Structures are given as structure tokens and as C-alpha cells.
Amino acid sequence: MEPRVEKDLNKNPRHFEPLADGDGRTHSASHTYQSREGDTWRYQLERLYDDMGLLWEKQSELIRTEMNEKITQLKAAAAAMVAGGAVLFVGLICVAATAIIALNLVMPLWLSGVIVTAAFLIIGGIMVGGAKQKLEADSLKPRRSVETLSEIKSTLKERVHEFKH
């Protein structure tokens, strides 16, 4: 098997030898190769940089996936709200008509209509305000991904600090 050649930041070729198991088999995964140069701090820093880049890429994929899940949830919730709202609307029209007829027994028809309409407008406004709070931007934030990215950032800072000292 030929040694794998990789170029470093200075464009100098670096040769890697594949690691062998106890039974003599070699691994093909790039992270199992060992440098002939030994484990210098520069080599370790380059590996860390490469690994962090890969981790960042995978985390970005996770964020996209999580945001797609959130969008799907939002669409499903919106469709359910529209369907439920249509049924509620028909029911509220019936309730309003019944209330107006009932109040007409004790007051003029026009006054009972105004009172019932005002009551429904107030109740509807309160309900819309509550639903609006549930759709705030904070509830759609991909929390797990943001927390993981913060952890990656902290880990990277710690590793860089370790290499400096």
C-alpha cells in the first residue's frame, strides 16, 4: 500500500503511514494515519484545526436539519390552527346569534348585538395576543445547536491556550 501524501500549510508534502491492527490489517480512515514526523505541536495544531473544521461543518448540517424540523413543525401548527379556526368561527357565529337572541328578551335587538359583538372582539383579541407570544422568534431558535456551537468555541479556545503554553 502506498503512503498517503497530504500538503500542509507551507505546501510541503507530509507522508502518512497507515496504522495497522494487531492482525496486520490497515485502516483507511484519514484520522487513523500517523505522521512520520512524530507528534509535533504544529502537527497537533493542524489536526485540531482540521477536526474543528469538520466538527463545524457537521454542526452546520445539524443546524440546517434542526431548522427544517422547526419549519415543518411551524407549518403543521399553522395548518392545524387554520382548520381549527374555521370550525371555531362557525361555532362562534352560532353562539353570537344565540346570545343576541337571548339578550333581545331584556333589551332592544340593536343593543344586544353591540354588547355581544364587543364581548367577542375583546375575547378574540386576547386569544390572538396569546397565540402571537407562542410564535415569538425565541421559541423557533435551534437551542441545542447554539449550545453545541458555544461548547465548540470554548473547547477551541482552551486548546489554543494549551498549545500556547
Secondary structure, DSSP 8 states (H G I E B T S, - for coil): ---EEEE-TTS-EEEEE--B-TTS-B--SGGG-EETT---HHHHHHHHHHHHHHHHHHHHHHHHHHHHHHHHHHHHHHHHHHHHHHHHHHHHHHHHHHHHHHHTTTS-HHHHHHHHHHHHHHHHHHHHHHHHHHTSGGGGS-HHHHHHHHHHHHHHHHHHHHHH-
